Amino acid sequence: MLTARRAEKGTSAYGKDWPRKRAAFLYMNAWCVLCGQPSKVADHFPLSRKELVKRGVIDPNAHEHLRALCVRCHNRETGRNQAGGVVAERQRQSQAQREWERWTTKGEAEDDVPPF
């Protein structure tokens, strides 16, 4: 989840130069690398920008850390690989439901404590 704040209006939480770098990258990479549709998103790949910053990469927005995606592919990939928001909540709920069902169907003794 992106928690950084924009420094000023018209800039990005990724830094002052991000809008220019993003536009230049998408100009040179006009097609989604996954489906071939027109690209609209410069996605950090294979590591997220957060992971690149954590590793101390000097320029995490450099073109070698990006891939061009259409909005549909970006949303699908982000939901699959960086689940947050509704997707993460669903995963937590389903995990809790599985734990509850496993515990209730075991027929454990009364002194067992439920997993919550």
N, CA, C and O of each residue as an XYZ file, in Angstrom:
464
protein
N       0.836     -1.169      0.000
C       0.000      0.000      0.000
C       0.883      1.235      0.000
O       1.828      1.333      0.782
N       0.581      2.149     -0.854
C       1.345      3.379     -0.968
C       0.921      4.328      0.136
O      -0.247      4.708      0.215
N       1.862      4.715      0.990
C       1.522      5.598      2.100
C       2.167      6.967      1.979
O       1.869      7.862      2.770
N       3.040      7.142      1.009
C       3.723      8.423      0.850
C       2.743      9.499      0.387
O       1.754      9.204     -0.284
N       3.025     10.723      0.745
C       2.190     11.855      0.365
C       2.830     12.596     -0.801
O       4.050     12.582     -0.966
N       2.007     13.232     -1.592
C       2.513     14.058     -2.680
C       3.178     15.302     -2.102
O       2.654     15.926     -1.179
N       4.328     15.653     -2.648
C       5.060     16.808     -2.146
C       4.327     18.105     -2.494
O       4.253     19.024     -1.679
N       3.800     18.167     -3.682
C       3.068     19.350     -4.124
C       2.108     18.943     -5.224
O       2.237     17.866     -5.806
N       1.155     19.798     -5.503
C       0.158     19.479     -6.525
C       0.848     19.264     -7.882
O       1.756     20.006     -8.258
N       0.399     18.239     -8.599
C       0.973     17.935     -9.910
C       2.160     17.006     -9.861
O       2.702     16.652    -10.907
N       2.582     16.601     -8.678
C       3.685     15.648     -8.567
C       3.124     14.307     -8.116
O       1.910     14.141     -7.995
N       4.002     13.364     -7.870
C       3.581     12.024     -7.483
C       4.224     11.638     -6.164
O       5.253     12.191     -5.777
N       3.613     10.692     -5.481
C       4.213     10.145     -4.260
C       5.496      9.392     -4.596
O       6.308      9.130     -3.708
N       5.689      9.041     -5.863
C       6.908      8.364     -6.309
C       8.044      9.341     -6.558
O       9.150      8.915     -6.890
N       7.808     10.618     -6.412
C       8.850     11.617     -6.603
C       8.487     12.616     -7.682
O       7.574     12.400     -8.478
N       9.217     13.705     -7.688
C       8.942     14.812     -8.591
C       9.112     14.425    -10.068
O       8.397     14.931    -10.932
N      10.051     13.538    -10.345
C      10.347     13.161    -11.733
C       9.475     12.025    -12.260
O       9.508     11.744    -13.458
N       8.692     11.361    -11.398
C       7.928     10.191    -11.827
C       6.981     10.464    -12.989
O       6.976      9.672    -13.932
N       6.179     11.529    -12.991
C       5.269     11.731    -14.125
C       6.001     11.793    -15.474
O       5.519     11.252    -16.469
N       7.154     12.448    -15.502
C       7.941     12.535    -16.735
C       8.523     11.172    -17.113
O       8.466     10.779    -18.278
N       9.079     10.452    -16.143
C       9.668      9.133    -16.420
C       8.595      8.147    -16.875
O       8.818      7.362    -17.797
N       7.439      8.190    -16.232
C       6.331      7.313    -16.599
C       5.897      7.580    -18.033
O       5.734      6.650    -18.823
N       5.708      8.864    -18.368
C       5.272      9.220    -19.721
C       6.299      8.786    -20.765
O       5.930      8.274    -21.822
N       7.579      8.987    -20.476
C       8.634      8.586    -21.412
C       8.655      7.069    -21.582
O       8.807      6.573    -22.699
N       8.502      6.334    -20.488
C       8.505      4.873    -20.563
C       7.332      4.371    -21.388
O       7.503      3.502    -22.244
N       6.134      4.911    -21.139
C       4.954      4.467    -21.883
C       5.016      4.879    -23.349
O       4.457      4.189    -24.201
N       5.676      5.975    -23.658
C       5.857      6.387    -25.054
C       6.716      5.365    -25.793
O       6.446      5.029    -26.946
N       7.753      4.875    -25.114
C       8.657      3.895    -25.740
C       8.110      2.472    -25.678
O       8.558      1.608    -26.431
N       7.158      2.220    -24.801
C       6.582      0.880    -24.613
C       5.067      1.005    -24.688
O       4.386      1.005    -23.662
N       4.558      1.109    -25.870
C       3.148      1.450    -26.080
C       2.186      0.283    -25.912
O       0.972      0.492    -25.903
N       2.693     -0.938    -25.779
C       1.813     -2.100    -25.739
C       2.029     -2.903    -24.474
O       3.156     -3.061    -24.004
N       0.933     -3.408    -23.931
C       0.972     -4.244    -22.727
C       1.788     -5.500    -23.013
O       1.576     -6.172    -24.022
N       2.713     -5.807    -22.125
C       3.577     -6.975    -22.334
C       2.844     -8.292    -22.087
O       3.344     -9.353    -22.460
N       1.672     -8.240    -21.468
C       0.929     -9.467    -21.188
C      -0.144     -9.779    -22.228
O      -0.340    -10.942    -22.583
N      -0.845     -8.750    -22.720
C      -1.962     -9.030    -23.624
C      -1.877     -8.303    -24.972
O      -2.639     -8.624    -25.884
N      -0.979     -7.343    -25.116
C      -0.825     -6.648    -26.388
C      -1.741     -5.444    -26.591
O      -1.691     -4.807    -27.643
N      -2.569     -5.125    -25.612
C      -3.425     -3.942    -25.693
C      -2.573     -2.687    -25.440
O      -1.455     -2.798    -24.939
N      -3.084     -1.508    -25.778
C      -2.328     -0.285    -25.477
C      -2.028     -0.171    -23.977
O      -2.902     -0.388    -23.138
N      -0.786      0.170    -23.665
C      -0.389      0.250    -22.255
C      -0.740      1.610    -21.669
O      -0.663      2.635    -22.346
N      -1.120      1.598    -20.419
C      -1.465      2.819    -19.688
C      -0.737      2.897    -18.352
O      -0.748      3.945    -17.706
N      -0.103      1.799    -17.929
C       0.505      1.736    -16.606
C       1.964      1.310    -16.726
O       2.288      0.337    -17.408
N       2.837      2.055    -16.051
C       4.242      1.672    -15.926
C       4.364      0.964    -14.578
O       4.418      1.606    -13.529
N       4.407     -0.351    -14.622
C       4.370     -1.183    -13.415
C       5.780     -1.558    -12.994
O       6.579     -1.977    -13.832
N       6.104     -1.418    -11.715
C       7.401     -1.854    -11.206
C       7.402     -3.377    -11.166
O       6.512     -3.988    -10.574
N       8.404     -3.990    -11.800
C       8.448     -5.441    -11.937
C       9.884     -5.894    -12.142
O      10.617     -5.173    -12.819
N      10.344     -6.997    -11.631
C       9.648     -7.997    -10.844
C       9.517     -7.621     -9.370
O       8.715     -8.224     -8.656
N      10.278     -6.649     -8.904
C      10.138     -6.192     -7.525
C       9.281     -4.935     -7.497
O       9.327     -4.124     -8.422
N       8.509     -4.778     -6.447
C       7.709     -3.567     -6.302
C       8.631     -2.392     -5.992
O       9.783     -2.581     -5.603
N       8.115     -1.185     -6.167
C       8.913      0.003     -5.865
C       9.318      0.005     -4.401
O      10.439      0.384     -4.063
N       8.418     -0.413     -3.542
C       8.695     -0.477     -2.104
C       9.880     -1.408     -1.821
O      10.748     -1.078     -1.012
N       9.918     -2.558     -2.479
C      11.019     -3.501     -2.289
C      12.327     -2.946     -2.847
O      13.390     -3.156     -2.264
N      12.252     -2.240     -3.973
C      13.447     -1.632     -4.555
C      14.033     -0.577     -3.622
O      15.248     -0.517     -3.431
N      13.172      0.252     -3.044
C      13.633      1.279     -2.104
C      14.247      0.616     -0.877
O      15.284      1.059     -0.383
N      13.608     -0.449     -0.381
C      14.112     -1.167      0.788
C      15.499     -1.743      0.519
O      16.333     -1.799      1.423
N      15.749     -2.170     -0.710
C      17.060     -2.738     -1.067
C      18.109     -1.665     -1.346
O      19.279     -1.979     -1.566
N      17.693     -0.405     -1.338
C      18.646      0.689     -1.527
C      18.955      1.006     -2.984
O      19.999      1.589     -3.276
N      18.073      0.635     -3.899
C      18.277      0.945     -5.317
C      18.244      2.463     -5.486
O      17.323      3.121     -5.002
N      19.226      3.010     -6.158
C      19.354      4.462     -6.291
C      18.181      5.065     -7.043
O      17.628      6.076     -6.611
N      17.790      4.461     -8.163
C      16.663      4.983     -8.938
C      15.634      3.872     -9.162
O      15.691      3.179    -10.178
N      14.696      3.693     -8.230
C      13.712      2.621     -8.387
C      12.745      2.860     -9.548
O      12.031      1.942     -9.951
N      12.714      4.073    -10.084
C      11.838      4.380    -11.211
C      12.537      4.267    -12.563
O      11.981      4.671    -13.585
N      13.741      3.725    -12.576
C      14.476      3.545    -13.831
C      13.733      2.546    -14.724
O      13.027      1.663    -14.237
N      13.905      2.701    -16.013
C      13.178      1.873    -16.982
C      13.440      0.383    -16.822
O      12.572     -0.430    -17.139
N      14.611      0.013    -16.340
C      14.891     -1.427    -16.193
C      14.082     -2.068    -15.066
O      14.047     -3.294    -14.958
N      13.436     -1.266    -14.231
C      12.599     -1.801    -13.159
C      11.115     -1.736    -13.497
O      10.277     -1.975    -12.628
N      10.778     -1.419    -14.738
C       9.381     -1.220    -15.134
C       8.960     -2.185    -16.238
O       9.794     -2.732    -16.960
N       7.648     -2.380    -16.350
C       7.065     -3.084    -17.490
C       5.767     -2.356    -17.850
O       5.098     -1.789    -16.986
N       5.434     -2.383    -19.111
C       4.233     -1.698    -19.602
C       3.040     -2.645    -19.524
O       3.097     -3.776    -20.007
N       1.956     -2.165    -18.909
C       0.739     -2.965    -18.784
C      -0.480     -2.118    -19.123
O      -0.467     -0.897    -18.969
N      -1.534     -2.787    -19.589
C      -2.821     -2.113    -19.718
C      -3.450     -2.098    -18.313
O      -2.981     -2.797    -17.415
N      -4.484     -1.321    -18.136
C      -5.112     -1.202    -16.815
C      -5.658     -2.554    -16.344
O      -5.506     -2.911    -15.176
N      -6.284     -3.295    -17.238
C      -6.872     -4.589    -16.867
C      -5.813     -5.572    -16.356
O      -5.995     -6.211    -15.320
N      -4.709     -5.683    -17.096
C      -3.639     -6.597    -16.674
C      -2.986     -6.106    -15.385
O      -2.651     -6.918    -14.522
N      -2.798     -4.798    -15.237
C      -2.213     -4.255    -14.022
C      -3.084     -4.572    -12.807
O      -2.574     -4.986    -11.766
N      -4.382     -4.380    -12.940
C      -5.283     -4.676    -11.825
C      -5.265     -6.149    -11.465
O      -5.261     -6.506    -10.287
N      -5.254     -7.005    -12.479
C      -5.218     -8.445    -12.236
C      -3.906     -8.848    -11.549
O      -3.922     -9.588    -10.565
N      -2.785     -8.366    -12.061
C      -1.481     -8.715    -11.501
C      -1.309     -8.164    -10.084
O      -0.774     -8.851     -9.213
N      -1.751     -6.952     -9.855
C      -1.635     -6.353     -8.527
C      -2.508     -7.106     -7.534
O      -2.080     -7.373     -6.412
N      -3.731     -7.452     -7.936
C      -4.607     -8.219     -7.055
C      -4.045     -9.581     -6.721
O      -4.251    -10.090     -5.619
N      -3.341    -10.170     -7.660
C      -2.775    -11.502     -7.458
C      -1.500    -11.448     -6.621
O      -1.297    -12.295     -5.751
N      -0.641    -10.461     -6.873
C       0.685    -10.446     -6.273
C       0.853     -9.493     -5.100
O       1.727     -9.701     -4.259
N       0.035     -8.454     -5.027
C       0.160     -7.474     -3.951
C      -1.215     -7.216     -3.355
O      -1.678     -6.077     -3.289
N      -1.843     -8.265     -2.935
C      -3.223     -8.140     -2.475
C      -3.338     -7.175     -1.310
O      -2.590     -7.258     -0.336
N      -4.265     -6.280     -1.424
C      -4.553     -5.312     -0.371
C      -6.010     -4.918     -0.484
O      -6.679     -5.284     -1.450
N      -6.496     -4.194      0.468
C      -7.878     -3.726      0.410
C      -8.864     -4.875      0.445
O      -8.776     -5.750      1.306
N      -9.796     -4.874     -0.482
C     -10.872     -5.866     -0.507
C     -10.322     -7.271     -0.709
O     -10.796     -8.212     -0.072
N      -9.336     -7.432     -1.578
C      -8.779     -8.760     -1.844
C      -8.144     -9.332     -0.579
O      -8.367    -10.496     -0.249
N      -7.361     -8.531      0.127
C      -6.717     -9.002      1.352
C      -7.755     -9.338      2.411
O      -7.608    -10.321      3.137
N      -8.798     -8.532      2.503
C      -9.858     -8.797      3.481
C     -10.555    -10.116      3.173
O     -10.844    -10.893      4.083
N     -10.826    -10.372      1.902
C     -11.451    -11.639      1.523
C     -10.557    -12.814      1.873
O     -11.037    -13.847      2.341
N      -9.244    -12.660      1.646
C      -8.319    -13.737      1.966
C      -8.292    -14.004      3.466
O      -8.265    -15.159      3.891
N      -8.300    -12.935      4.277
C      -8.314    -13.103      5.729
C      -9.603    -13.781      6.177
O      -9.580    -14.670      7.028
N     -10.724    -13.359      5.603
C     -12.004    -13.953      5.978
C     -12.061    -15.423      5.596
O     -12.525    -16.251      6.380
N     -11.598    -15.749      4.414
C     -11.655    -17.151      3.989
C     -10.723    -18.012      4.835
O     -11.047    -19.162      5.131
N      -9.561    -17.468      5.231
C      -8.653    -18.213      6.101
C      -9.308    -18.462      7.457
O      -9.225    -19.565      7.997
N      -9.957    -17.439      8.004
C     -10.644    -17.587      9.289
C     -11.779    -18.603      9.177
O     -11.985    -19.412     10.082
N     -12.509    -18.558      8.072
C     -13.606    -19.499      7.859
C     -13.080    -20.934      7.778
O     -13.675    -21.846      8.352
N     -11.983    -21.132      7.075
C     -11.389    -22.469      6.973
C     -10.946    -22.973      8.351
O     -11.165    -24.135      8.693
N     -10.323    -22.093      9.135
C      -9.895    -22.480     10.479
C     -11.090    -22.872     11.336
O     -11.058    -23.879     12.043
N     -12.145    -22.066     11.264
C     -13.342    -22.345     12.055
C     -13.957    -23.675     11.647
O     -14.301    -24.483     12.509
N     -14.100    -23.913     10.357
C     -14.688    -25.163      9.876
C     -13.826    -26.357     10.268
O     -14.348    -27.402     10.655
N     -12.533    -26.207     10.170
C     -11.634    -27.298     10.538
C     -11.762    -27.605     12.027
O     -11.797    -28.768     12.427
N     -11.831    -26.570     12.832
C     -11.926    -26.764     14.273
C     -13.275    -27.357     14.671
O     -13.331    -28.233     15.535
N     -14.371    -26.891     14.050
C     -15.700    -27.363     14.437
C     -15.989    -28.771     13.920
O     -16.798    -29.474     14.525
N     -15.375    -29.204     12.850
C     -15.649    -30.535     12.302
C     -14.725    -31.595     12.881
O     -14.944    -32.785     12.654
N     -13.714    -31.200     13.610
C     -12.790    -32.165     14.185
C     -13.423    -32.997     15.295
O     -13.035    -34.146     15.506
N     -14.394    -32.429     16.004
C     -14.987    -33.135     17.140
C     -14.016    -33.204     18.295
O     -13.914    -34.230     18.967
N     -13.311    -32.134     18.526
C     -12.303    -32.077     19.582
C     -12.954    -32.158     20.954
O     -14.163    -31.972     21.096
N     -12.155    -32.431     21.936
C     -12.632    -32.466     23.321
C     -13.026    -31.055     23.768
O     -12.591    -30.063     23.182
N     -13.846    -30.982     24.804
C     -14.365    -29.690     25.251
C     -13.294    -28.769     25.799
O     -13.480    -27.552     25.805
N     -12.182    -29.311     26.256
C     -11.149    -28.457     26.836
C     -10.264    -27.785     25.782
O      -9.441    -26.934     26.119
N     -10.425    -28.160     24.511
C      -9.675    -27.501     23.438
C     -10.145    -26.069     23.263
O     -11.331    -25.769     23.406
N      -9.228    -25.211     22.958
C      -9.532    -23.798     22.771
C      -9.643    -23.536     21.261
O      -8.781    -23.971     20.496
N     -10.692    -22.830     20.829
C     -10.820    -22.531     19.399
C      -9.663    -21.636     18.918
O      -9.040    -20.944     19.723
N      -9.382    -21.650     17.623
C      -8.203    -20.946     17.094
C      -8.417    -19.450     16.913
O      -7.813    -18.867     16.013
N      -9.236    -18.809     17.713
C      -9.457    -17.367     17.551
C      -9.378    -16.656     18.873
O      -9.540    -15.437     18.930
